[in-house]
Amino acid sequence: MSKAGTRLIEAAREAALIARGEAPAAAEFVPAEIDVKAVRTKLKLSQEEFAHQFGLTMNQVRDWEQGRSRPLGGVRTYLLLIERDPDSVRQLLESARKAA
């Protein structure tokens, strides 16, 4: 069997253990795709306001919304936090600014 096939079988076994509650999940699920425009419009912010409030660049926001790139890694998690609790994120950022 190929290495890829072996890894797939191991992954399926691990998934079954996790599903039965016999093993912890390795990491929390973060979706591969995040609709940045939907997050931003839900908050009723322009691209510029969204970028400024959350420490992003206009180019990042524009490129994500226009599909030229997508948020990767921890940025996806950050955007999920913004979507779910923008006020807490704003408070944390303000505390960090004051402490700096």
N, C-alpha and C positions, 0 to 999 in steps of 0.2 A: 504494500500500500504506500502511496506517496506521503510525503511529509504533510502536505495540505490536508489529505484525507484523514490522517491520524489526528491532526489538530482539530478538525471538524468533529470527529467522534468524541475526542476529549471534551470539547466545548459543549457538545450535546449532553454528555454525562454530567458535567458540572451544572448545566442549566437544569437538568432534572433534579439534582440534589438541592439546588436553590429553590426550585418550585415546590419541592416537598418540605422545605424548611429544615433540611438536614445540613445545610451549609449556608454561610452568610454570602450575600452578594458582594462582589469585589469592589464595586463602586456604585454610586448613585447614578440613575439614568439622567442624562442630559440629551435632549433631542438634537439630532444633527442639523436640523434646519430651524431657524427662528425667524418669524416674520417681524423684522425690525420696524417696518412701517406701521404694522398693526399695533405694536407696543407703543410707538411714538404717538400715533393718532389717538389711541385710547387715553393718553395723558394730555391730549389737546396741545401738543407742543410742535413748533416748527422744527425743521431739521437743525437749525442753528441753536435754538433753545435746548433741544434734547442733547445735542453734543456738548454744549456749554455746561448744562446742569449736571451731567454725568461723566464729565472728564473724557469725552470722546472727541475725535476730530470730525469736522464737517465732511472731509473726504471719506472717512470710514463710513459714516452714516449714509452718505449719498451712494457710495459703491455697494453697500449692503442692500439698500432699497432698490437699486437699479440692477441687481444681480451680477455685477461685475466681480464681486467677491462675496465671501460670507464670513460671519464671525466664527473664529476657531477657538478651541480649547476653553480656557477659563472665561473668555469674553462671552461665550454662550451662557455660561452659568451666571455671570454678572447681569446679562440682559434678562434672564429669567427672574433674578432677584428684583430688578427694576420693575418688571411686569407685575410681579406679585405684591411687592410692597415698596413702591417708589418713595414714600415718605421716610421710611426707615433708612433707605439708601441715602437719601438727601441728608438726613440727620448724621449719619456716619461720616459722610464726606465733609460736612460742616465741622464736625468735631475734629476730624483729621486736619482740616485747614487751620483751625484755631490752635491746635497742638504744635503745628509746624513752625 
